[in-house]
Amino acid sequence: MTRRPFTHLLATACLAAPLPLLAAAPAALDSDDETLARGAYLATASDCTACHTAPGGQSMAGGLEIASPLGAIIATNITPSKSHGIGDYSEADFARALRQGIRADGANLYPAMPYTAYAHLSDADIHALYVYFMEGVAPVDAPTAETALPFPMNLRVAMKGWNLLFHDAEPLEDDPERSAEWNRGRYLVEGPGHCSSCHTPRGFFMQERDDQALTGAQVGPWYAPDITPDVAAGIGSWRHDELVTYLRTGKLAKAQAAGSMAEAIEHSFQHLTEDDLGAIATYLEALPTAEPGSQTRSRFDHGEPGDELASFRGDGYAAGLSGDSRGAQLYSANCSSCHQADGSGTDDGYYPRLYQNGVLGDVNATNLIATILYGVDREVGDEHVFMPPFGEQPNAFNSLNNDDVAVLANYLLARFGETDDDGHPVLQVSAAEVQEIREGGPRSPLILLARIGLGVGVVVLALLGLWLIRRRKALRR
């Protein structure tokens, strides 16, 4: 899904420069060019535009539907509009929203707005962001739809209890035992970059599992992979310069950014300074790894070039699709013109190779399915990387149904993915799994269980009330 590029002022100022802090709404904002530039850079580093700008919509005016396991959450208007945005927010209101997830009217935000990460921002950086949003963003006097999660998740008051259990609103402090680059990288990753919001698995109550930080998690129809230094499951096999290049371009021979990561690179990472990208890489490279899993071989080290064209050459189209070579024929008809018959891609990497590719060596097939269904659309610098979606257009000539996608995915996994000792693919894709990704990803059982819990609670209270009434009547006799 394409989103408008971030076209506001980009910073040239260093974020570490000291700025004055205002505790409440100032009579006149400190809106010098340096503060505006710093706020714009922070907004870019925080990737605000990816969520708060709908496709084809006005910048920061909201309206985008954000998929979650509990239902769609509508991004709000965060322009300085006084009628529909945050124009009436004081700086204290703004800081409370970023750090505690509480709106100016006292209602709680859902953690789809990553206040759990923005809480780590310094006072000076929150001030710069406030100045930027009030002075550097054009007000848009247009409403957005209301988020309407199913009952009981629509009761925002429940977030007060969630915050008490799971939210740490303390700003980060530098670790004196670490280098300035490491501390800078941690600040960007854990603060404005909010990497854990996507890459850290969630617990039953949708809280981040800190004991498994950045080890990979489902995000709507996509899977944010392990980005720890684990050599097998994570990015431990990447060189420092490869990680910096990927953050800047979204493109390596073994990994191509798609989905939310493509948006993050398009709207955020490509605009950061080389020093900041290097600091992020340094911090990620120093992370602890999780307990070793079943994966013992790097997810970027599977498969080899090869094709099965001979298996259906000479057959009619219908005959090829009905036989054992159906996956190979689907690949030949839909993929080989770009990725080549043997999966080697193009020499310049614009169309990536499919063997030794992280998507086909990952612990699940989510991103393979999502890439086939939704394609890739990423603009970095002067390059527009595009792969058409094969599942979003039911009347298009190149659309594939769930069974087609499953067959094609299984062919790709068998030919270019991880296989066992007998040469069989480790992963298998079903049409039902494709439908789940087509519908926006796995849903959480939390809504059903919460309703059951509330129902049980009502019954218990009713029975308790009945018992008290009968007991009182008995005592009167």
C-alpha positions, 0 to 999 in steps of 0.5 A, a space after each residue: 500500500 502506497 503512502 505519501 512521502 514525508 515532505 516536511 522540513 528535514 533536520 540538519 540539526 543534531 538531536 543531542 543539542 540541548 533545548 529549553 523545556 517548557 512545562 506547560 503551553 507557552 504564550 509564544 513557542 520557541 520556534 526558531 529554525 533549529 528547533 523546528 528542524 530538530 522536531 521535523 527530524 524527530 517526527 521523521 525518525 518516529 515515522 509519524 507520517 506512515 500511520 497518520 497519513 492515509 493513502 492519498 490523504 493530507 499529511 498527518 490528517 489521519 484516517 488510515 486503518 491500522 490492522 490489529 489482532 483485535 480489529 481495525 484502529 483508525 489513526 487520528 488527525 494530529 495536525 494543529 487543527 483546533 476543531 479536529 486535531 491537536 491544536 488545543 493541546 498544551 505541551 503538557 497534554 502533548 507530553 502526556 499523550 506521548 508518554 502515558 497514552 492519555 489524550 487531552 480529554 483524559 481518554 486512553 489511547 490504544 498502544 497501536 500508538 506506540 507511546 510505550 516507546 515514545 515514553 523514552 523520549 527526552 524532555 527536550 525532544 518532546 518539546 521540539 516535537 511539540 514545536 514542530 507539530 504546532 508550527 511546522 505542520 499545516 492544520 487540516 480541519 477534517 474529522 476521521 472515523 472513530 475507532 470502533 473495536 468490538 466490546 469489551 475492547 471499546 472500553 478505553 478505561 480498561 487501558 488504565 489497568 493495562 498501563 499499570 501492569 505493562 507500561 514503563 513511562 520513564 525516559 531512558 538514561 545513558 549507560 555510562 559503561 557503553 559508548 556514545 554510539 551505542 547509547 544513541 542507537 539504543 535511544 533511537 531503537 527503543 524511543 522514536 524508532 519504536 522497533 519493539 512495537 513490531 519486532 517484539 512478540 506480544 503476550 496474551 494481553 497484547 503486551 510486549 514480551 520483554 524477555 523476547 525483545 526484537 525476536 520477531 512478531 506478527 504485525 497484521 498480515 506481515 511478520 516482523 522478523 528477528 533482528 537480534 544478532 542470532 546467526 540463524 534466526 536473526 541478522 547475526 550473519 549481516 555485516 555492519 555496512 549491510 545493516 546500514 545499507 538495508 536501513 537506508 535503502 531496504 535492499 540487499 541481495 538477501 533481504 528486501 523491505 516490504 509491508 510496514 518495513 518498506 514504509 518505515 524505510 521510505 518515510 523514516 530511515 532513508 532520511 536519517 543521518 549516516 551517523 544515526 543509521 550507524 548507531 542503530 546498527 551498532 546497538 542492534 549488533 550488541 543485543 542479547 539473543 534469545 534461547 536457541 530455537 530449532 533453527 540452526 542454519 541462517 535464514 539467509 542460507 537456503 536454496 540454490 538456483 534451478 528451475 522445473 520448466 522441463 517438467 511441463 514444457 510441451 504441455 498445454 496451459 490447462 494440462 500444466 496447471 492440473 498436474 504435478 508441475 502446477 506450482 512450476 507453471 504458476 511460477 513461470 507464468 507470474 514470477 519468472 519474467 522478473 525473478 528469472 526461471 532459476 530464481 536468480 533475479 537481476 544482476 543489479 538486484 532490482 528484482 531480488 534472487 529467491 534463493 538465500 533470501 530471508 523470506 523463504 528461509 524464515 520460521 514461517 511463511 507469512 511474509 512469502 504469502 503477504 508478498 504474493 498477495 500485496 506485492 512490494 511498493 517502496 520509493 527510496 531516493 530516485 528508485 521506485 521498487 515495485 512488485 504487483 500484488 497478485 491477490 488484491 485485485 479479484 478481476 485483474 488478469 494476474 490475480 491468484 486465488 487462495 489455492 493458487 497462492 498456496 501452490 505457488 508458495 509451496 513450490 517456492 519453498 521447495 525450490 528455494 527455501 529450507 528443506 529437511 534431510 530428505 529434500 522436503 520443504 520444512 514449511 507447507 502453506 495451506 489455502 486457509 493460511 492464505 485466507 487468514 493473511 488475506 483477511 489481515 492476519 491472525 486474530 486474537 482470542 482475547 475478545 472472546 475470552 474477555 466476553 466470556 470472563 465478563 459473562 461469568 463475572 455477571 453470573 457470579 455477581 447475580 448469584 452473590 446478590 441472590 444469596 445476599 437477598 435470601 440470607 437477609 430474608 432468612 435473618 428477618 424470620 
